[in-house]
Amino acid sequence: MTNKRNIILGGFMGTGKTTVGQIVADYIGWHFVDTDDEIVHRFGRSIPEIFAHQGEATFRRYETVIAQSLAAGSE
């Protein structure tokens, strides 16, 4: 049995989550995943497009789907 762990950074836009996440992942030798990038890849729309055409609630649902997939190791 493996012991899977994640480090999750949360916070407002523009606070440095991606920058810090990449630095930490490089330092400890882990793979870094940006959930916004995963949302764009999986759902085929930019974050501003999702907010403009589908609303924040849809974005948050997409974010939850991606986070759960990553936590389960299925991404």
All heavy atoms as a GROMACS GRO file, in nm:
protein
  587
    1MET      N    1   0.084  -0.118   0.000
    1MET     CA    2   0.000   0.000   0.000
    1MET      C    3   0.089   0.124   0.000
    1MET      O    4   0.181   0.136   0.078
    1MET     CB    5  -0.089  -0.003   0.124
    1MET     CG    6  -0.183   0.112   0.133
    1MET     SD    7  -0.294   0.085   0.274
    1MET     CE    8  -0.391   0.228   0.261
    2THR      N    9   0.059   0.217  -0.091
    2THR     CA   10   0.137   0.341  -0.096
    2THR      C   11   0.068   0.448  -0.014
    2THR      O   12  -0.052   0.448   0.005
    2THR     CB   13   0.152   0.390  -0.242
    2THR    OG1   14   0.022   0.417  -0.294
    2THR    CG2   15   0.224   0.288  -0.326
    3ASN      N   16   0.148   0.540   0.032
    3ASN     CA   17   0.098   0.651   0.111
    3ASN      C   18   0.098   0.775   0.022
    3ASN      O   19   0.199   0.842   0.009
    3ASN     CB   20   0.185   0.671   0.235
    3ASN     CG   21   0.126   0.772   0.330
    3ASN    OD1   22   0.017   0.822   0.310
    3ASN    ND2   23   0.201   0.803   0.434
    4LYS      N   24  -0.015   0.804  -0.043
    4LYS     CA   25  -0.025   0.919  -0.132
    4LYS      C   26  -0.053   1.045  -0.051
    4LYS      O   27  -0.133   1.043   0.041
    4LYS     CB   28  -0.136   0.898  -0.234
    4LYS     CG   29  -0.108   0.788  -0.331
    4LYS     CD   30  -0.217   0.781  -0.433
    4LYS     CE   31  -0.188   0.669  -0.529
    4LYS     NZ   32  -0.287   0.663  -0.635
    5ARG      N   33   0.015   1.149  -0.088
    5ARG     CA   34  -0.005   1.277  -0.022
    5ARG      C   35  -0.012   1.388  -0.125
    5ARG      O   36   0.046   1.378  -0.232
    5ARG     CB   37   0.110   1.306   0.074
    5ARG     CG   38   0.115   1.209   0.188
    5ARG     CD   39   0.230   1.240   0.277
    5ARG     NE   40   0.237   1.137   0.379
    5ARG     CZ   41   0.283   1.158   0.499
    5ARG    NH1   42   0.328   1.275   0.533
    5ARG    NH2   43   0.285   1.061   0.588
    6ASN      N   44  -0.081   1.492  -0.090
    6ASN     CA   45  -0.091   1.611  -0.173
    6ASN      C   46  -0.065   1.733  -0.086
    6ASN      O   47  -0.092   1.732   0.034
    6ASN     CB   48  -0.233   1.626  -0.231
    6ASN     CG   49  -0.268   1.517  -0.327
    6ASN    OD1   50  -0.195   1.490  -0.419
    6ASN    ND2   51  -0.381   1.452  -0.303
    7ILE      N   52  -0.016   1.836  -0.150
    7ILE     CA   53  -0.011   1.968  -0.089
    7ILE      C   54  -0.103   2.054  -0.173
    7ILE      O   55  -0.088   2.061  -0.294
    7ILE     CB   56   0.132   2.026  -0.088
    7ILE    CG1   57   0.224   1.939  -0.005
    7ILE    CG2   58   0.129   2.171  -0.038
    7ILE    CD1   59   0.371   1.978  -0.014
    8ILE      N   60  -0.198   2.118  -0.109
    8ILE     CA   61  -0.295   2.200  -0.180
    8ILE      C   62  -0.282   2.343  -0.132
    8ILE      O   63  -0.287   2.370  -0.012
    8ILE     CB   64  -0.438   2.149  -0.155
    8ILE    CG1   65  -0.449   2.005  -0.204
    8ILE    CG2   66  -0.540   2.240  -0.222
    8ILE    CD1   67  -0.574   1.933  -0.157
    9LEU      N   68  -0.265   2.433  -0.229
    9LEU     CA   69  -0.256   2.576  -0.198
    9LEU      C   70  -0.386   2.642  -0.241
    9LEU      O   71  -0.429   2.625  -0.354
    9LEU     CB   72  -0.138   2.640  -0.272
    9LEU     CG   73  -0.001   2.580  -0.245
    9LEU    CD1   74   0.104   2.650  -0.332
    9LEU    CD2   75   0.035   2.591  -0.098
   10GLY      N   76  -0.445   2.717  -0.152
   10GLY     CA   77  -0.568   2.788  -0.184
   10GLY      C   78  -0.552   2.935  -0.154
   10GLY      O   79  -0.470   2.974  -0.072
   11GLY      N   80  -0.629   3.016  -0.222
   11GLY     CA   81  -0.624   3.159  -0.197
   11GLY      C   82  -0.679   3.237  -0.314
   11GLY      O   83  -0.721   3.181  -0.415
   12PHE      N   84  -0.679   3.368  -0.300
   12PHE     CA   85  -0.732   3.456  -0.402
   12PHE      C   86  -0.643   3.458  -0.526
   12PHE      O   87  -0.525   3.422  -0.521
   12PHE     CB   88  -0.744   3.599  -0.348
   12PHE     CG   89  -0.848   3.612  -0.239
   12PHE    CD1   90  -0.811   3.630  -0.108
   12PHE    CD2   91  -0.983   3.605  -0.270
   12PHE    CE1   92  -0.905   3.642  -0.007
   12PHE    CE2   93  -1.079   3.616  -0.171
   12PHE     CZ   94  -1.040   3.635  -0.039
   13MET      N   95  -0.701   3.502  -0.639
   13MET     CA   96  -0.626   3.517  -0.763
   13MET      C   97  -0.506   3.609  -0.741
   13MET      O   98  -0.516   3.708  -0.668
   13MET     CB   99  -0.712   3.581  -0.872
   13MET     CG  100  -0.827   3.501  -0.920
   13MET     SD  101  -0.914   3.581  -1.058
   13MET     CE  102  -0.945   3.745  -0.994
   14GLY      N  103  -0.396   3.575  -0.806
   14GLY     CA  104  -0.280   3.664  -0.806
   14GLY      C  105  -0.200   3.667  -0.678
   14GLY      O  106  -0.116   3.756  -0.661
   15THR      N  107  -0.222   3.572  -0.589
   15THR     CA  108  -0.148   3.573  -0.461
   15THR      C  109  -0.021   3.490  -0.465
   15THR      O  110   0.051   3.485  -0.365
   15THR     CB  111  -0.237   3.525  -0.346
   15THR    OG1  112  -0.285   3.393  -0.375
   15THR    CG2  113  -0.354   3.619  -0.324
   16GLY      N  114   0.006   3.422  -0.577
   16GLY     CA  115   0.131   3.348  -0.590
   16GLY      C  116   0.121   3.198  -0.571
   16GLY      O  117   0.223   3.131  -0.556
   17LYS      N  118   0.001   3.143  -0.573
   17LYS     CA  119  -0.016   2.999  -0.552
   17LYS      C  120   0.062   2.917  -0.655
   17LYS      O  121   0.130   2.821  -0.619
   17LYS     CB  122  -0.165   2.959  -0.559
   17LYS     CG  123  -0.251   3.021  -0.451
   17LYS     CD  124  -0.396   2.984  -0.466
   17LYS     CE  125  -0.458   3.023  -0.598
   17LYS     NZ  126  -0.476   3.166  -0.618
   18THR      N  127   0.051   2.954  -0.782
   18THR     CA  128   0.120   2.881  -0.887
   18THR      C  129   0.271   2.891  -0.871
   18THR      O  130   0.343   2.791  -0.878
   18THR     CB  131   0.076   2.931  -1.026
   18THR    OG1  132  -0.064   2.907  -1.040
   18THR    CG2  133   0.151   2.860  -1.137
   19THR      N  134   0.320   3.010  -0.847
   19THR     CA  135   0.464   3.031  -0.830
   19THR      C  136   0.518   2.951  -0.713
   19THR      O  137   0.617   2.878  -0.725
   19THR     CB  138   0.495   3.181  -0.811
   19THR    OG1  139   0.448   3.252  -0.926
   19THR    CG2  140   0.643   3.205  -0.792
   20VAL      N  141   0.452   2.963  -0.599
   20VAL     CA  142   0.497   2.891  -0.480
   20VAL      C  143   0.482   2.740  -0.500
   20VAL      O  144   0.570   2.662  -0.464
   20VAL     CB  145   0.419   2.938  -0.355
   20VAL    CG1  146   0.447   2.849  -0.235
   20VAL    CG2  147   0.454   3.083  -0.324
   21GLY      N  148   0.370   2.699  -0.559
   21GLY     CA  149   0.348   2.557  -0.584
   21GLY      C  150   0.455   2.494  -0.670
   21GLY      O  151   0.504   2.384  -0.642
   22GLN      N  152   0.494   2.564  -0.776
   22GLN     CA  153   0.599   2.513  -0.864
   22GLN      C  154   0.733   2.504  -0.791
   22GLN      O  155   0.807   2.407  -0.806
   22GLN     CB  156   0.612   2.602  -0.988
   22GLN     CG  157   0.494   2.587  -1.081
   22GLN     CD  158   0.494   2.692  -1.192
   22GLN    OE1  159   0.547   2.802  -1.178
   22GLN    NE2  160   0.430   2.656  -1.302
   23ILE      N  161   0.764   2.604  -0.712
   23ILE     CA  162   0.890   2.604  -0.636
   23ILE      C  163   0.892   2.488  -0.537
   23ILE      O  164   0.991   2.414  -0.528
   23ILE     CB  165   0.910   2.739  -0.564
   23ILE    CG1  166   0.937   2.850  -0.666
   23ILE    CG2  167   1.023   2.730  -0.461
   23ILE    CD1  168   0.929   2.991  -0.610
   24VAL      N  169   0.785   2.472  -0.462
   24VAL     CA  170   0.778   2.363  -0.364
   24VAL      C  171   0.786   2.227  -0.432
   24VAL      O  172   0.861   2.139  -0.389
   24VAL     CB  173   0.650   2.375  -0.277
   24VAL    CG1  174   0.630   2.251  -0.191
   24VAL    CG2  175   0.655   2.500  -0.191
   25ALA      N  176   0.710   2.209  -0.541
   25ALA     CA  177   0.712   2.081  -0.613
   25ALA      C  178   0.853   2.050  -0.664
   25ALA      O  179   0.900   1.936  -0.651
   25ALA     CB  180   0.613   2.085  -0.728
   26ASP      N  181   0.920   2.148  -0.721
   26ASP     CA  182   1.057   2.126  -0.768
   26ASP      C  183   1.149   2.089  -0.652
   26ASP      O  184   1.231   1.999  -0.664
   26ASP     CB  185   1.112   2.251  -0.838
   26ASP     CG  186   1.051   2.275  -0.975
   26ASP    OD1  187   0.987   2.182  -1.030
   26ASP    OD2  188   1.066   2.387  -1.027
   27TYR      N  189   1.134   2.157  -0.542
   27TYR     CA  190   1.220   2.135  -0.426
   27TYR      C  191   1.207   1.994  -0.369
   27TYR      O  192   1.306   1.932  -0.332
   27TYR     CB  193   1.190   2.240  -0.318
   27TYR     CG  194   1.278   2.229  -0.197
   27TYR    CD1  195   1.410   2.278  -0.201
   27TYR    CD2  196   1.232   2.171  -0.079
   27TYR    CE1  197   1.491   2.268  -0.090
   27TYR    CE2  198   1.314   2.161   0.032
   27TYR     CZ  199   1.444   2.209   0.026
   27TYR     OH  200   1.525   2.198   0.136
   28ILE      N  201   1.083   1.945  -0.362
   28ILE     CA  202   1.062   1.812  -0.303
   28ILE      C  203   1.052   1.701  -0.407
   28ILE      O  204   1.036   1.584  -0.371
   28ILE     CB  205   0.940   1.810  -0.208
   28ILE    CG1  206   0.811   1.840  -0.283
   28ILE    CG2  207   0.961   1.904  -0.092
   28ILE    CD1  208   0.685   1.833  -0.195
   29GLY      N  209   1.062   1.738  -0.535
   29GLY     CA  210   1.061   1.638  -0.640
   29GLY      C  211   0.923   1.581  -0.672
   29GLY      O  212   0.912   1.467  -0.716
   30TRP      N  213   0.819   1.659  -0.652
   30TRP     CA  214   0.684   1.616  -0.682
   30TRP      C  215   0.636   1.683  -0.810
   30TRP      O  216   0.690   1.783  -0.855
   30TRP     CB  217   0.588   1.654  -0.570
   30TRP     CG  218   0.600   1.573  -0.445
   30TRP    CD1  219   0.698   1.484  -0.413
   30TRP    CD2  220   0.512   1.577  -0.333
   30TRP    NE1  221   0.674   1.432  -0.289
   30TRP    CE2  222   0.561   1.487  -0.238
   30TRP    CE3  223   0.397   1.648  -0.306
   30TRP    CZ2  224   0.498   1.465  -0.116
   30TRP    CZ3  225   0.334   1.626  -0.184
   30TRP    CH2  226   0.384   1.536  -0.091
   31HIS      N  227   0.530   1.628  -0.867
   31HIS     CA  228   0.466   1.684  -0.986
   31HIS      C  229   0.374   1.798  -0.944
   31HIS      O  230   0.296   1.782  -0.849
   31HIS     CB  231   0.388   1.574  -1.058
   31HIS     CG  232   0.314   1.620  -1.178
   31HIS    ND1  233   0.376   1.658  -1.293
   31HIS    CD2  234   0.181   1.636  -1.197
   31HIS    CE1  235   0.284   1.695  -1.380
   31HIS    NE2  236   0.165   1.682  -1.325
   32PHE      N  237   0.380   1.910  -1.013
   32PHE     CA  238   0.293   2.023  -0.985
   32PHE      C  239   0.176   2.024  -1.082
   32PHE      O  240   0.194   2.007  -1.202
   32PHE     CB  241   0.370   2.155  -0.997
   32PHE     CG  242   0.281   2.276  -0.986
   32PHE    CD1  243   0.237   2.319  -0.862
   32PHE    CD2  244   0.239   2.345  -1.098
   32PHE    CE1  245   0.153   2.429  -0.849
   32PHE    CE2  246   0.156   2.455  -1.087
   32PHE     CZ  247   0.113   2.497  -0.964
   33VAL      N  248   0.056   2.046  -1.030
   33VAL     CA  249  -0.062   2.058  -1.113
   33VAL      C  250  -0.136   2.186  -1.074
   33VAL      O  251  -0.166   2.207  -0.957
   33VAL     CB  252  -0.157   1.937  -1.095
   33VAL    CG1  253  -0.283   1.954  -1.179
   33VAL    CG2  254  -0.086   1.807  -1.130
   34ASP      N  255  -0.166   2.268  -1.173
   34ASP     CA  256  -0.247   2.388  -1.152
   34ASP      C  257  -0.390   2.352  -1.192
   34ASP      O  258  -0.415   2.316  -1.307
   34ASP     CB  259  -0.193   2.501  -1.239
   34ASP     CG  260  -0.264   2.632  -1.216
   34ASP    OD1  261  -0.389   2.633  -1.212
   34ASP    OD2  262  -0.197   2.736  -1.204
   35THR      N  263  -0.482   2.359  -1.098
   35THR     CA  264  -0.620   2.318  -1.128
   35THR      C  265  -0.683   2.404  -1.238
   35THR      O  266  -0.762   2.352  -1.316
   35THR     CB  267  -0.709   2.319  -1.002
   35THR    OG1  268  -0.705   2.448  -0.942
   35THR    CG2  269  -0.666   2.212  -0.904
   36ASP      N  270  -0.648   2.532  -1.245
   36ASP     CA  271  -0.702   2.614  -1.353
   36ASP      C  272  -0.658   2.560  -1.489
   36ASP      O  273  -0.738   2.553  -1.582
   36ASP     CB  274  -0.658   2.760  -1.339
   36ASP     CG  275  -0.732   2.835  -1.230
   36ASP    OD1  276  -0.827   2.778  -1.171
   36ASP    OD2  277  -0.696   2.951  -1.204
   37ASP      N  278  -0.532   2.522  -1.502
   37ASP     CA  279  -0.483   2.464  -1.628
   37ASP      C  280  -0.558   2.336  -1.661
   37ASP      O  281  -0.591   2.309  -1.777
   37ASP     CB  282  -0.333   2.436  -1.621
   37ASP     CG  283  -0.248   2.562  -1.616
   37ASP    OD1  284  -0.300   2.671  -1.647
   37ASP    OD2  285  -0.129   2.550  -1.580
   38GLU      N  286  -0.583   2.255  -1.560
   38GLU     CA  287  -0.655   2.129  -1.580
   38GLU      C  288  -0.800   2.155  -1.623
   38GLU      O  289  -0.854   2.083  -1.706
   38GLU     CB  290  -0.652   2.043  -1.454
   38GLU     CG  291  -0.514   1.987  -1.424
   38GLU     CD  292  -0.465   1.892  -1.532
   38GLU    OE1  293  -0.542   1.804  -1.576
   38GLU    OE2  294  -0.349   1.906  -1.573
   39ILE      N  295  -0.863   2.256  -1.566
   39ILE     CA  296  -0.999   2.292  -1.605
   39ILE      C  297  -1.003   2.332  -1.751
   39ILE      O  298  -1.088   2.285  -1.828
   39ILE     CB  299  -1.054   2.404  -1.514
   39ILE    CG1  300  -1.080   2.351  -1.373
   39ILE    CG2  301  -1.181   2.466  -1.574
   39ILE    CD1  302  -1.107   2.458  -1.269
   40VAL      N  303  -0.912   2.418  -1.792
   40VAL     CA  304  -0.906   2.462  -1.932
   40VAL      C  305  -0.884   2.342  -2.023
   40VAL      O  306  -0.952   2.328  -2.127
   40VAL     CB  307  -0.794   2.568  -1.951
   40VAL    CG1  308  -0.771   2.597  -2.099
   40VAL    CG2  309  -0.827   2.695  -1.874
   41HIS      N  310  -0.793   2.254  -1.986
   41HIS     CA  311  -0.764   2.137  -2.068
   41HIS      C  312  -0.885   2.044  -2.079
   41HIS      O  313  -0.922   2.001  -2.188
   41HIS     CB  314  -0.644   2.060  -2.009
   41HIS     CG  315  -0.613   1.934  -2.079
   41HIS    ND1  316  -0.554   1.929  -2.202
   41HIS    CD2  317  -0.635   1.806  -2.042
   41HIS    CE1  318  -0.541   1.803  -2.240
   41HIS    NE2  319  -0.589   1.726  -2.144
   42ARG      N  320  -0.947   2.014  -1.966
   42ARG     CA  321  -1.057   1.918  -1.966
   42ARG      C  322  -1.187   1.973  -2.025
   42ARG      O  323  -1.258   1.904  -2.096
   42ARG     CB  324  -1.085   1.865  -1.826
   42ARG     CG  325  -1.196   1.759  -1.831
   42ARG     CD  326  -1.233   1.702  -1.701
   42ARG     NE  327  -1.135   1.607  -1.652
   42ARG     CZ  328  -1.153   1.536  -1.542
   42ARG    NH1  329  -1.264   1.550  -1.472
   42ARG    NH2  330  -1.061   1.454  -1.501
   43PHE      N  331  -1.218   2.099  -1.995
   43PHE     CA  332  -1.347   2.153  -2.034
   43PHE      C  333  -1.341   2.244  -2.157
   43PHE      O  334  -1.445   2.288  -2.207
   43PHE     CB  335  -1.413   2.223  -1.915
   43PHE     CG  336  -1.439   2.128  -1.801
   43PHE    CD1  337  -1.357   2.128  -1.689
   43PHE    CD2  338  -1.541   2.036  -1.807
   43PHE    CE1  339  -1.379   2.039  -1.584
   43PHE    CE2  340  -1.565   1.947  -1.704
   43PHE     CZ  341  -1.483   1.948  -1.592
   44GLY      N  342  -1.220   2.272  -2.206
   44GLY     CA  343  -1.205   2.338  -2.335
   44GLY      C  344  -1.239   2.486  -2.341
   44GLY      O  345  -1.263   2.539  -2.449
   45ARG      N  346  -1.242   2.550  -2.228
   45ARG     CA  347  -1.267   2.695  -2.223
   45ARG      C  348  -1.172   2.760  -2.125
   45ARG      O  349  -1.136   2.699  -2.025
   45ARG     CB  350  -1.409   2.724  -2.176
   45ARG     CG  351  -1.516   2.701  -2.278
   45ARG     CD  352  -1.644   2.766  -2.234
   45ARG     NE  353  -1.711   2.818  -2.351
   45ARG     CZ  354  -1.839   2.847  -2.354
   45ARG    NH1  355  -1.912   2.832  -2.247
   45ARG    NH2  356  -1.894   2.893  -2.464
   46SER      N  357  -1.137   2.886  -2.152
   46SER     CA  358  -1.053   2.959  -2.058
   46SER      C  359  -1.136   2.990  -1.933
   46SER      O  360  -1.260   2.987  -1.936
   46SER     CB  361  -1.003   3.089  -2.121
   46SER     OG  362  -1.110   3.182  -2.134
   47ILE      N  363  -1.067   3.023  -1.825
   47ILE     CA  364  -1.137   3.057  -1.701
   47ILE      C  365  -1.228   3.179  -1.722
   47ILE      O  366  -1.346   3.175  -1.682
   47ILE     CB  367  -1.038   3.078  -1.584
   47ILE    CG1  368  -0.950   2.954  -1.563
   47ILE    CG2  369  -1.111   3.118  -1.456
   47ILE    CD1  370  -1.024   2.824  -1.540
   48PRO      N  371  -1.179   3.287  -1.785
   48PRO     CA  372  -1.270   3.400  -1.810
   48PRO      C  373  -1.393   3.362  -1.894
   48PRO      O  374  -1.503   3.412  -1.868
   48PRO     CB  375  -1.182   3.502  -1.883
   48PRO     CG  376  -1.044   3.470  -1.839
   48PRO     CD  377  -1.041   3.320  -1.823
   49GLU      N  378  -1.376   3.273  -1.992
   49GLU     CA  379  -1.490   3.229  -2.072
   49GLU      C  380  -1.591   3.152  -1.988
   49GLU      O  381  -1.712   3.170  -2.003
   49GLU     CB  382  -1.444   3.140  -2.188
   49GLU     CG  383  -1.374   3.213  -2.298
   49GLU     CD  384  -1.318   3.119  -2.404
   49GLU    OE1  385  -1.276   3.006  -2.370
   49GLU    OE2  386  -1.315   3.160  -2.521
   50ILE      N  387  -1.541   3.066  -1.901
   50ILE     CA  388  -1.631   2.990  -1.813
   50ILE      C  389  -1.711   3.085  -1.725
   50ILE      O  390  -1.833   3.073  -1.714
   50ILE     CB  391  -1.553   2.888  -1.728
   50ILE    CG1  392  -1.493   2.779  -1.818
   50ILE    CG2  393  -1.644   2.826  -1.621
   50ILE    CD1  394  -1.392   2.689  -1.749
   51PHE      N  395  -1.644   3.181  -1.664
   51PHE     CA  396  -1.713   3.278  -1.579
   51PHE      C  397  -1.816   3.358  -1.659
   51PHE      O  398  -1.928   3.378  -1.614
   51PHE     CB  399  -1.614   3.372  -1.510
   51PHE     CG  400  -1.567   3.323  -1.376
   51PHE    CD1  401  -1.462   3.232  -1.367
   51PHE    CD2  402  -1.626   3.367  -1.260
   51PHE    CE1  403  -1.419   3.186  -1.244
   51PHE    CE2  404  -1.583   3.323  -1.135
   51PHE     CZ  405  -1.479   3.231  -1.127
   52ALA      N  406  -1.777   3.402  -1.779
   52ALA     CA  407  -1.865   3.487  -1.860
   52ALA      C  408  -1.986   3.412  -1.914
   52ALA      O  409  -2.096   3.467  -1.919
   52ALA     CB  410  -1.786   3.549  -1.975
   53HIS      N  411  -1.966   3.288  -1.957
   53HIS     CA  412  -2.074   3.215  -2.026
   53HIS      C  413  -2.148   3.115  -1.938
   53HIS      O  414  -2.262   3.081  -1.969
   53HIS     CB  415  -2.017   3.143  -2.149
   53HIS     CG  416  -1.960   3.236  -2.251
   53HIS    ND1  417  -2.036   3.314  -2.334
   53HIS    CD2  418  -1.831   3.266  -2.280
   53HIS    CE1  419  -1.958   3.387  -2.412
   53HIS    NE2  420  -1.832   3.361  -2.380
   54GLN      N  421  -2.082   3.068  -1.834
   54GLN     CA  422  -2.144   2.964  -1.752
   54GLN      C  423  -2.157   3.002  -1.605
   54GLN      O  424  -2.228   2.937  -1.530
   54GLN     CB  425  -2.064   2.834  -1.765
   54GLN     CG  426  -2.066   2.779  -1.908
   54GLN     CD  427  -1.967   2.667  -1.926
   54GLN    OE1  428  -1.848   2.691  -1.942
   54GLN    NE2  429  -2.017   2.545  -1.922
   55GLY      N  430  -2.083   3.104  -1.563
   55GLY     CA  431  -2.093   3.155  -1.428
   55GLY      C  432  -1.996   3.091  -1.329
   55GLY      O  433  -1.934   2.989  -1.356
   56GLU      N  434  -1.986   3.156  -1.214
   56GLU     CA  435  -1.894   3.110  -1.111
   56GLU      C  436  -1.932   2.973  -1.056
   56GLU      O  437  -1.845   2.891  -1.026
   56GLU     CB  438  -1.885   3.210  -0.996
   56GLU     CG  439  -1.786   3.167  -0.890
   56GLU     CD  440  -1.768   3.266  -0.776
   56GLU    OE1  441  -1.827   3.376  -0.780
   56GLU    OE2  442  -1.693   3.233  -0.682
   57ALA      N  443  -2.061   2.947  -1.042
   57ALA     CA  444  -2.105   2.818  -0.987
   57ALA      C  445  -2.054   2.702  -1.073
   57ALA      O  446  -2.009   2.600  -1.020
   57ALA     CB  447  -2.256   2.813  -0.975
   58THR      N  448  -2.058   2.718  -1.205
   58THR     CA  449  -2.007   2.613  -1.294
   58THR      C  450  -1.857   2.599  -1.278
   58THR      O  451  -1.805   2.487  -1.271
   58THR     CB  452  -2.043   2.644  -1.441
   58THR    OG1  453  -2.185   2.640  -1.453
   58THR    CG2  454  -1.980   2.544  -1.536
   59PHE      N  455  -1.786   2.712  -1.272
   59PHE     CA  456  -1.642   2.705  -1.250
   59PHE      C  457  -1.610   2.629  -1.122
   59PHE      O  458  -1.522   2.544  -1.120
   59PHE     CB  459  -1.580   2.845  -1.245
   59PHE     CG  460  -1.437   2.843  -1.202
   59PHE    CD1  461  -1.337   2.804  -1.290
   59PHE    CD2  462  -1.400   2.877  -1.072
   59PHE    CE1  463  -1.204   2.799  -1.250
   59PHE    CE2  464  -1.268   2.873  -1.031
   59PHE     CZ  465  -1.170   2.834  -1.120
   60ARG      N  466  -1.680   2.658  -1.015
   60ARG     CA  467  -1.656   2.590  -0.887
   60ARG      C  468  -1.686   2.441  -0.898
   60ARG      O  469  -1.615   2.359  -0.837
   60ARG     CB  470  -1.737   2.654  -0.775
   60ARG     CG  471  -1.703   2.800  -0.749
   60ARG     CD  472  -1.560   2.820  -0.703
   60ARG     NE  473  -1.528   2.962  -0.697
   60ARG     CZ  474  -1.408   3.012  -0.703
   60ARG    NH1  475  -1.303   2.932  -0.713
   60ARG    NH2  476  -1.388   3.141  -0.698
   61ARG      N  477  -1.789   2.403  -0.973
   61ARG     CA  478  -1.815   2.260  -0.994
   61ARG      C  479  -1.700   2.195  -1.069
   61ARG      O  480  -1.655   2.086  -1.034
   61ARG     CB  481  -1.947   2.240  -1.070
   61ARG     CG  482  -2.070   2.251  -0.982
   61ARG     CD  483  -2.194   2.197  -1.050
   61ARG     NE  484  -2.225   2.261  -1.178
   61ARG     CZ  485  -2.293   2.375  -1.192
   61ARG    NH1  486  -2.337   2.439  -1.086
   61ARG    NH2  487  -2.316   2.424  -1.312
   62TYR      N  488  -1.651   2.262  -1.174
   62TYR     CA  489  -1.537   2.210  -1.250
   62TYR      C  490  -1.415   2.196  -1.159
   62TYR      O  491  -1.343   2.096  -1.165
   62TYR     CB  492  -1.503   2.302  -1.366
   62TYR     CG  493  -1.601   2.305  -1.480
   62TYR    CD1  494  -1.588   2.398  -1.583
   62TYR    CD2  495  -1.708   2.216  -1.489
   62TYR    CE1  496  -1.675   2.402  -1.689
   62TYR    CE2  497  -1.797   2.221  -1.595
   62TYR     CZ  498  -1.780   2.314  -1.696
   62TYR     OH  499  -1.867   2.318  -1.801
   63GLU      N  500  -1.393   2.296  -1.077
   63GLU     CA  501  -1.280   2.296  -0.984
   63GLU      C  502  -1.290   2.177  -0.888
   63GLU      O  503  -1.190   2.109  -0.862
   63GLU     CB  504  -1.283   2.428  -0.908
   63GLU     CG  505  -1.162   2.463  -0.829
   63GLU     CD  506  -1.176   2.604  -0.770
   63GLU    OE1  507  -1.279   2.636  -0.709
   63GLU    OE2  508  -1.078   2.679  -0.786
   64THR      N  509  -1.410   2.150  -0.840
   64THR     CA  510  -1.431   2.037  -0.750
   64THR      C  511  -1.405   1.905  -0.820
   64THR      O  512  -1.339   1.816  -0.764
   64THR     CB  513  -1.576   2.040  -0.694
   64THR    OG1  514  -1.592   2.162  -0.620
   64THR    CG2  515  -1.604   1.922  -0.605
   65VAL      N  516  -1.454   1.890  -0.942
   65VAL     CA  517  -1.430   1.767  -1.019
   65VAL      C  518  -1.280   1.742  -1.037
   65VAL      O  519  -1.231   1.631  -1.015
   65VAL     CB  520  -1.500   1.775  -1.158
   65VAL    CG1  521  -1.451   1.666  -1.252
   65VAL    CG2  522  -1.651   1.769  -1.141
   66ILE      N  523  -1.206   1.845  -1.074
   66ILE     CA  524  -1.062   1.832  -1.095
   66ILE      C  525  -0.992   1.799  -0.964
   66ILE      O  526  -0.908   1.709  -0.958
   66ILE     CB  527  -1.003   1.961  -1.158
   66ILE    CG1  528  -1.060   1.984  -1.297
   66ILE    CG2  529  -0.851   1.956  -1.160
   66ILE    CD1  530  -1.031   1.876  -1.400
   67ALA      N  531  -1.026   1.869  -0.857
   67ALA     CA  532  -0.962   1.845  -0.728
   67ALA      C  533  -0.987   1.703  -0.680
   67ALA      O  534  -0.895   1.635  -0.632
   67ALA     CB  535  -1.011   1.945  -0.624
   68GLN      N  536  -1.110   1.654  -0.696
   68GLN     CA  537  -1.141   1.518  -0.654
   68GLN      C  538  -1.065   1.416  -0.739
   68GLN      O  539  -1.016   1.315  -0.688
   68GLN     CB  540  -1.291   1.493  -0.661
   68GLN     CG  541  -1.367   1.565  -0.553
   68GLN     CD  542  -1.518   1.556  -0.569
   68GLN    OE1  543  -1.570   1.531  -0.676
   68GLN    NE2  544  -1.588   1.578  -0.458
   69SER      N  545  -1.055   1.440  -0.869
   69SER     CA  546  -0.981   1.350  -0.957
   69SER      C  547  -0.834   1.345  -0.921
   69SER      O  548  -0.774   1.238  -0.917
   69SER     CB  549  -0.995   1.395  -1.104
   69SER     OG  550  -1.128   1.385  -1.148
   70LEU      N  551  -0.777   1.461  -0.892
   70LEU     CA  552  -0.636   1.467  -0.854
   70LEU      C  553  -0.613   1.397  -0.721
   70LEU      O  554  -0.517   1.320  -0.705
   70LEU     CB  555  -0.587   1.611  -0.847
   70LEU     CG  556  -0.577   1.683  -0.981
   70LEU    CD1  557  -0.559   1.832  -0.960
   70LEU    CD2  558  -0.463   1.626  -1.064
   71ALA      N  559  -0.702   1.420  -0.626
   71ALA     CA  560  -0.688   1.358  -0.494
   71ALA      C  561  -0.699   1.206  -0.502
   71ALA      O  562  -0.633   1.132  -0.428
   71ALA     CB  563  -0.793   1.412  -0.397
   72ALA      N  564  -0.781   1.159  -0.596
   72ALA     CA  565  -0.798   1.014  -0.615
   72ALA      C  566  -0.686   0.952  -0.697
   72ALA      O  567  -0.679   0.830  -0.713
   72ALA     CB  568  -0.933   0.986  -0.680
   73GLY      N  569  -0.601   1.038  -0.753
   73GLY     CA  570  -0.491   0.988  -0.836
   73GLY      C  571  -0.535   0.947  -0.975
   73GLY      O  572  -0.467   0.870  -1.042
   74SER      N  573  -0.648   1.001  -1.022
   74SER     CA  574  -0.698   0.962  -1.153
   74SER      C  575  -0.665   1.064  -1.261
   74SER      O  576  -0.713   1.053  -1.373
   74SER     CB  577  -0.849   0.938  -1.147
   74SER     OG  578  -0.917   1.054  -1.108
   75GLU      N  579  -0.588   1.164  -1.232
   75GLU     CA  580  -0.547   1.264  -1.332
   75GLU      C  581  -0.403   1.240  -1.370
   75GLU      O  582  -0.323   1.196  -1.294
   75GLU     CB  583  -0.563   1.405  -1.277
   75GLU     CG  584  -0.704   1.450  -1.272
   75GLU     CD  585  -0.771   1.465  -1.406
   75GLU    OE1  586  -0.712   1.522  -1.499
   75GLU    OE2  587  -0.884   1.420  -1.419
   0.00000   0.00000   0.00000
